[in-house]
Amino acid sequence: QCNLTGWWKNDLGSKMHVATVDQEGIFTGEYITAVSSTQKPIEPSPLIGSQHLDKDGQCTFGFTVNWKKFSDSTAVFVGQCFAEDNGKEVLQTSWLLREKVDSLPNDWKATR
């Protein structure tokens, strides 16, 4: 069974902490990114998400990170948890980052 609760680290050194996952699959925590294009110091950012509580243990999930403490952007992540043969849990994710732009004509460059 995949359990998202706890600390996770990605290949770039970013860290995520999921505090608890409730009975409906809703969770909260914080994300500490290791990469940023802002000149401000990086600070832990709040996250909120949900996961499917599948019996096979390889659940899908998604969460939003609000970078409000050092940026005006927001990121969303979607992924799936996989349990390897040795019992190690691995999260595979994709993400989108939405940056604030100054006008509607510049909307095309706001999402990465």
Contacts in CASP RR format, 6 or more apart in sequence:
PFRMAT RR
TARGET T0000
AUTHOR 0000-0000-0000
METHOD contacts of the structure
MODEL  1
QCNLTGWWKNDLGSKMHVATVDQEGIFTGEYITAVSSTQKPIEPSPLIGS
QHLDKDGQCTFGFTVNWKKFSDSTAVFVGQCFAEDNGKEVLQTSWLLREK
VDSLPNDWKATR
1 55 0 8 1.000
1 57 0 8 1.000
1 83 0 8 1.000
2 57 0 8 1.000
2 58 0 8 1.000
2 59 0 8 1.000
2 81 0 8 1.000
2 82 0 8 1.000
2 83 0 8 1.000
2 89 0 8 1.000
3 21 0 8 1.000
3 89 0 8 1.000
4 18 0 8 1.000
4 21 0 8 1.000
4 27 0 8 1.000
4 51 0 8 1.000
4 59 0 8 1.000
4 61 0 8 1.000
4 81 0 8 1.000
4 91 0 8 1.000
5 18 0 8 1.000
5 19 0 8 1.000
5 20 0 8 1.000
5 21 0 8 1.000
5 27 0 8 1.000
6 17 0 8 1.000
6 18 0 8 1.000
6 19 0 8 1.000
7 15 0 8 1.000
7 16 0 8 1.000
7 17 0 8 1.000
8 15 0 8 1.000
8 16 0 8 1.000
8 17 0 8 1.000
8 18 0 8 1.000
8 91 0 8 1.000
9 15 0 8 1.000
9 16 0 8 1.000
10 16 0 8 1.000
10 34 0 8 1.000
12 34 0 8 1.000
12 35 0 8 1.000
13 34 0 8 1.000
14 31 0 8 1.000
14 32 0 8 1.000
14 33 0 8 1.000
14 34 0 8 1.000
14 35 0 8 1.000
15 31 0 8 1.000
15 32 0 8 1.000
15 34 0 8 1.000
16 29 0 8 1.000
16 30 0 8 1.000
16 31 0 8 1.000
16 32 0 8 1.000
16 47 0 8 1.000
17 29 0 8 1.000
17 30 0 8 1.000
17 31 0 8 1.000
17 32 0 8 1.000
18 27 0 8 1.000
18 28 0 8 1.000
18 29 0 8 1.000
19 27 0 8 1.000
19 28 0 8 1.000
19 29 0 8 1.000
20 27 0 8 1.000
20 28 0 8 1.000
21 27 0 8 1.000
21 51 0 8 1.000
24 50 0 8 1.000
25 50 0 8 1.000
25 51 0 8 1.000
25 52 0 8 1.000
25 53 0 8 1.000
26 48 0 8 1.000
26 49 0 8 1.000
26 50 0 8 1.000
27 48 0 8 1.000
27 49 0 8 1.000
27 50 0 8 1.000
27 51 0 8 1.000
27 63 0 8 1.000
28 46 0 8 1.000
28 47 0 8 1.000
28 48 0 8 1.000
28 49 0 8 1.000
29 46 0 8 1.000
29 47 0 8 1.000
29 48 0 8 1.000
30 44 0 8 1.000
30 45 0 8 1.000
30 46 0 8 1.000
30 47 0 8 1.000
31 44 0 8 1.000
31 45 0 8 1.000
31 46 0 8 1.000
31 47 0 8 1.000
31 65 0 8 1.000
32 42 0 8 1.000
32 43 0 8 1.000
32 44 0 8 1.000
32 45 0 8 1.000
33 42 0 8 1.000
33 45 0 8 1.000
33 67 0 8 1.000
34 42 0 8 1.000
36 42 0 8 1.000
36 70 0 8 1.000
36 71 0 8 1.000
38 70 0 8 1.000
38 71 0 8 1.000
40 70 0 8 1.000
40 71 0 8 1.000
41 70 0 8 1.000
42 70 0 8 1.000
43 69 0 8 1.000
43 70 0 8 1.000
44 69 0 8 1.000
45 65 0 8 1.000
45 66 0 8 1.000
45 67 0 8 1.000
45 68 0 8 1.000
45 69 0 8 1.000
45 70 0 8 1.000
46 65 0 8 1.000
46 66 0 8 1.000
46 68 0 8 1.000
47 63 0 8 1.000
47 64 0 8 1.000
47 65 0 8 1.000
47 66 0 8 1.000
48 63 0 8 1.000
48 64 0 8 1.000
49 61 0 8 1.000
49 62 0 8 1.000
49 63 0 8 1.000
49 64 0 8 1.000
50 61 0 8 1.000
50 62 0 8 1.000
50 63 0 8 1.000
51 59 0 8 1.000
51 60 0 8 1.000
51 61 0 8 1.000
51 62 0 8 1.000
51 81 0 8 1.000
52 59 0 8 1.000
52 60 0 8 1.000
52 61 0 8 1.000
53 59 0 8 1.000
54 60 0 8 1.000
57 81 0 8 1.000
57 83 0 8 1.000
58 80 0 8 1.000
58 81 0 8 1.000
58 82 0 8 1.000
58 83 0 8 1.000
59 80 0 8 1.000
59 81 0 8 1.000
60 78 0 8 1.000
60 79 0 8 1.000
60 80 0 8 1.000
60 81 0 8 1.000
61 78 0 8 1.000
61 79 0 8 1.000
61 80 0 8 1.000
61 81 0 8 1.000
62 76 0 8 1.000
62 77 0 8 1.000
62 78 0 8 1.000
62 79 0 8 1.000
63 76 0 8 1.000
63 77 0 8 1.000
64 74 0 8 1.000
64 75 0 8 1.000
64 76 0 8 1.000
64 77 0 8 1.000
65 74 0 8 1.000
65 75 0 8 1.000
65 76 0 8 1.000
65 77 0 8 1.000
66 74 0 8 1.000
67 73 0 8 1.000
67 74 0 8 1.000
67 75 0 8 1.000
72 99 0 8 1.000
72 100 0 8 1.000
73 97 0 8 1.000
73 98 0 8 1.000
73 99 0 8 1.000
73 100 0 8 1.000
74 97 0 8 1.000
74 98 0 8 1.000
75 95 0 8 1.000
75 96 0 8 1.000
75 97 0 8 1.000
75 98 0 8 1.000
76 95 0 8 1.000
76 96 0 8 1.000
76 98 0 8 1.000
77 93 0 8 1.000
77 94 0 8 1.000
77 95 0 8 1.000
78 93 0 8 1.000
78 94 0 8 1.000
78 95 0 8 1.000
79 91 0 8 1.000
79 92 0 8 1.000
79 93 0 8 1.000
79 94 0 8 1.000
80 91 0 8 1.000
80 92 0 8 1.000
81 89 0 8 1.000
81 90 0 8 1.000
81 91 0 8 1.000
82 89 0 8 1.000
82 90 0 8 1.000
82 91 0 8 1.000
82 92 0 8 1.000
83 89 0 8 1.000
83 90 0 8 1.000
84 90 0 8 1.000
96 111 0 8 1.000
96 112 0 8 1.000
97 111 0 8 1.000
97 112 0 8 1.000
98 110 0 8 1.000
98 111 0 8 1.000
99 109 0 8 1.000
99 110 0 8 1.000
99 111 0 8 1.000
99 112 0 8 1.000
100 110 0 8 1.000
101 107 0 8 1.000
101 109 0 8 1.000
101 110 0 8 1.000
END
